[in-house]
Amino acid sequence: MIRNLIFYILISSPLYVHSQDEKIYNLSDSGDFVEFIGELDRIDIENKKWLNTLSSKGVKYKNEEIVFDEEAIKLLKDKSYREKVYREYTLYDIGLSFSEMDIKKAFWQIINIYPEKKDTLIQYVFAFDEILPVDEILLASFYTYAFFDPKITKLGNGKPDVYRPDIFEEYFRRTKEIIFVIDNLRNSKTK
């Protein structure tokens, strides 16, 4: 049931999000048909961009440099945003993030709460498994949000200083465990 609801929301929301005005296409008119196909292509491009953003790691090591994506830069520079992101989370917070289609942040919240409410959290993640690359999104969430968590990192002069690598490693262990559990569920479903 949860999976069907999430699937419906994910499939239909880009159409609602991207359409500013209601437009009726007469598909028997070749001009309307071409315009309709163009609109579908535009939506498809935006959806692929959104999916790439979901799977993008906020902090990457590339060519002997650390590279930050847009979300990581915002976390690094904006103290008030960091205070909103890094706090104690509840299942309600996860639901809000999902309803706002902020899936990467919701997965970070899941990593934080896990292993408390383990069964419910695994159900949330597994509900997305058939329609999104949840393994990649979990890792992207970890690599985006863990580096700037104030329980792990101090930000002095705009530069991160990891002072609690043990907590960082614990979040990574949780991330790997969630991926492992999801993989087992995926495999048991196909048998």
C-alpha positions in Angstrom: 0.0 0.0 0.0 2.7 2.5 1.0 4.7 1.6 -2.2 1.7 2.2 -4.4 1.0 5.6 -2.8 4.7 6.6 -3.1 4.8 5.4 -6.7 1.7 7.4 -7.6 3.1 10.6 -5.9 6.5 10.3 -7.7 5.0 9.6 -11.1 2.3 12.3 -11.0 4.1 15.1 -9.1 6.5 16.0 -11.8 3.6 16.6 -14.1 1.9 18.9 -11.5 5.2 20.6 -10.5 6.2 21.4 -14.0 2.9 22.6 -15.4 2.2 26.2 -14.8 -1.1 26.5 -16.6 -3.5 23.9 -17.7 -3.1 23.1 -21.3 -5.3 20.9 -23.4 -3.6 19.2 -26.4 -5.6 18.1 -29.4 -3.4 15.1 -30.3 -5.1 14.8 -33.8 -3.6 18.2 -34.6 0.0 17.7 -35.6 1.1 21.1 -34.1 -0.4 20.2 -30.8 1.1 16.8 -31.0 4.6 18.1 -31.6 4.2 20.6 -28.7 2.9 17.8 -26.4 6.0 15.6 -27.3 8.3 18.6 -26.6 6.6 19.1 -23.2 7.1 15.4 -22.4 10.8 15.7 -23.4 11.2 18.8 -21.2 9.6 17.1 -18.2 11.8 14.0 -18.8 15.0 16.2 -18.8 13.9 17.8 -15.5 13.1 14.5 -14.0 16.5 13.1 -15.0 18.2 16.2 -13.5 16.2 15.7 -10.2 17.2 12.0 -10.1 20.9 12.9 -10.7 20.6 15.4 -7.8 19.2 12.7 -5.6 22.1 10.3 -6.4 24.8 13.0 -6.3 27.2 12.8 -3.3 27.5 16.2 -1.7 31.1 15.8 -0.9 33.4 14.0 -3.4 37.1 13.4 -3.7 38.1 14.1 -7.3 41.5 14.6 -8.9 43.0 15.0 -5.4 40.5 17.7 -4.5 37.4 17.7 -2.4 34.5 18.9 -4.4 31.2 20.1 -2.9 27.8 20.2 -4.6 25.2 22.9 -4.2 23.6 21.4 -1.1 27.0 20.8 0.6 28.0 24.4 -0.1 24.7 25.6 1.5 25.4 23.5 4.5 28.9 24.8 4.8 28.0 28.5 4.5 24.5 28.9 5.9 24.5 28.5 9.7 20.7 28.9 10.0 20.2 26.2 7.3 22.5 23.9 9.1 20.5 24.4 12.4 17.3 23.4 10.5 18.9 20.3 9.0 20.9 19.0 12.1 18.6 18.3 15.0 16.8 15.3 16.5 14.5 13.7 14.0 11.2 11.9 14.3 9.1 9.8 11.9 7.0 12.9 11.4 10.0 14.8 10.1 10.7 12.0 7.6 7.1 12.2 6.4 7.4 16.0 6.0 10.6 15.6 3.9 8.9 12.9 1.7 5.8 15.1 1.3 8.1 18.0 0.2 9.9 15.5 -2.2 13.1 16.1 -0.3 14.0 12.5 -0.5 17.7 12.8 0.0 17.1 14.7 3.3 14.5 12.1 4.3 17.0 9.4 3.8 19.5 11.3 6.0 16.9 11.5 8.7 16.3 7.7 8.3 20.1 7.1 8.8 20.0 9.3 11.9 17.0 7.5 13.5 18.1 4.0 12.5 18.2 1.4 14.3 15.4 2.8 16.4 12.1 2.1 14.7 14.1 -0.2 12.3 11.2 -2.0 10.8 9.3 1.2 9.9 12.4 2.9 8.5 13.2 -0.1 6.4 9.7 -0.1 5.0 10.0 3.5 4.1 13.2 2.9 2.1 12.0 -0.4 0.6 8.8 1.4 -0.6 11.0 3.5 -2.9 13.2 0.6 -4.0 11.3 -0.3 -7.2 11.2 3.2 -8.5 14.4 4.8 -7.3 18.0 3.8 -6.9 17.7 3.7 -3.1 21.3 2.3 -2.5 22.7 5.3 -4.4 20.4 7.8 -2.6 21.3 6.4 0.8 25.0 6.8 0.0 24.5 10.2 -1.5 22.6 11.3 1.6 25.4 10.1 3.9 28.1 11.8 1.8 26.1 15.0 1.6 25.0 15.4 5.2 27.4 13.5 7.4 30.4 15.7 6.7 28.7 18.8 8.1 26.9 17.3 11.1 27.9 19.4 14.1 28.2 16.2 16.2 31.0 15.2 13.8 32.5 18.3 12.3 33.4 21.8 13.6 33.2 24.5 11.0 35.8 27.1 11.7 36.6 29.8 9.1 34.3 28.0 6.7 36.5 24.9 6.7 35.3 21.6 8.1 37.3 19.9 10.9 36.2 16.4 11.7 36.6 16.0 15.5 34.4 12.9 15.9 35.3 10.4 13.2 33.7 7.6 15.4 30.2 9.1 14.9 31.0 9.5 11.2 31.9 5.9 11.0 28.7 4.9 12.9 26.6 6.8 10.4 28.4 5.0 7.6 27.9 1.6 9.3 24.2 2.4 9.6 24.0 3.4 5.9 25.7 0.1 4.9 23.4 -1.9 7.1 20.3 -0.3 5.7 21.6 -1.1 2.2 22.3 -4.6 3.2 18.8 -5.1 4.7 17.2 -3.6 1.6 19.3 -5.9 -0.7 18.2 -9.0 1.3 14.6 -7.9 1.1 15.0 -7.3 -2.7 16.6 -10.8 -3.1 13.9 -12.6 -1.0 11.2 -10.9 -3.0 12.6 -12.2 -6.3 12.7 -15.8 -5.0 
